[in-house]
Amino acid sequence: MIKAIVAVLAIGFSMPVSAAVTCNTDSFGTTRCSNGQVFQTDAFGTTRDNRGNTWNTDAFGTTRDNHGNTYNTDAFGTTRDNRGNSWSTDAFGTTRSNRGASCTTDAFGTIRCF
């Protein structure tokens, strides 16, 4: 789920609907997005991007970033943060936020956000 959250975070919420962002993860675990953002997860489970952001998930499943945000996923697969945002992934693999952003992952692992 952190991959989906990161993809949604990469596009932000002010992006026009017509502007799509795509992300691909290579065999080394580096995710590169068409908006220039790059994500890498280290052996300790910390994900870093090339803009100074970090995310880490603890043993209880809570993800924290370096800006004071926390993310928790419930038993129904809905992820909520401490600022009123939420993300859900449907049976077709489309992740939608409560603010209108959506991301899909195709069979090749390409994430497209709208």
N, C-alpha and C positions, 0 to 999 in steps of 0.2 A: 504494500500500500504506500510505502514512502516514495516509491518511484512515481506513482500517480499524483501524490501530493506535490512532489517536486516539479512534475510537469505542469500542474495547474499553477503553482507558485511562479514558475518561469514566465508564464504569460501575463501575470498580473490580472487585475480586474478592470482596468481601464482600456484594454485593447479593443479596437473595433471588431465586430463580429466577422468582418470580411478578411481580417488579417490572421492567417493560420500560422501556428508554430509547429514545426515537426522536430522530434528528438529521436536519436538512434543511439543504442548502447553497443559498443564494440566488444570483442572477446576479452578485453582487459578490464571490462566493467566501467569504462568511461562513457558517460552519456553526453552527447553533443547536440545542441539545439540550434535551429535555424536562426534564432535571435542572438546567437553568439554566446549563449550561456553554456558552460561545461560543468558537469557534476562528476565527482569521483568519490567512491566509498572506500575507506581504508580497512585494514584488518581488524580494527577495534569497533567497526560499525558506524563510524562517523562519516557522514556525507558532507563534502565541501564543494562549493562552486567557485568559479573564477571571479566572483564579485564580493568575496569576503564573508559569505553566509555559510553556516554549518548547521547540521541536524544530527541528532543522536537519539537512538531509541533505547530505553532502559528495559530491564527484565520484565517489567509490568506492562510493556507495550506502549508506554507514553513516549512520544517523540517531542524533543525540545530543540528549539533553535537558539542561536546566539543573540536573538532580539527579544527574548522573553516570551515567545509564543510556545504553547504546548498543543499537541495533537493526540487525541485518543480515538481508537476505533472500537465501536460496540459490537455485540454479537451479531447484529444484522448487517455489518459491513459498512456502516456509516461512520465517517471520520469527522470529528468536531474539534475546532480549536477554541482557545480561550477568548476569542474576539467575536464569536457569533457566526463564524463561517462553518460550513459543513460540505462534505463531499460523499457521494454514494456511487457505487459501481453496479450497473445492472447486469443481467444475465448475458448480455451481448458484449460486455467488456467496456462499455462507455461509462466514463466517470463524469459526473455532473456536479457542479457546485450550486449552492443556494443563491448564488449571485449571477447565474447565467453562463458561466464558463463550462465547456465540456471538452473532454479528451477521449480519444479512442486509440486502441492499440491494434494494429493489423497483424496478420500472420507472420510478418517478417520482423516484428518487434518495433516497428516505427510508431511512435506516439504522435498523434496529430491533435492539436488543441485549437478550439475555435471560440 
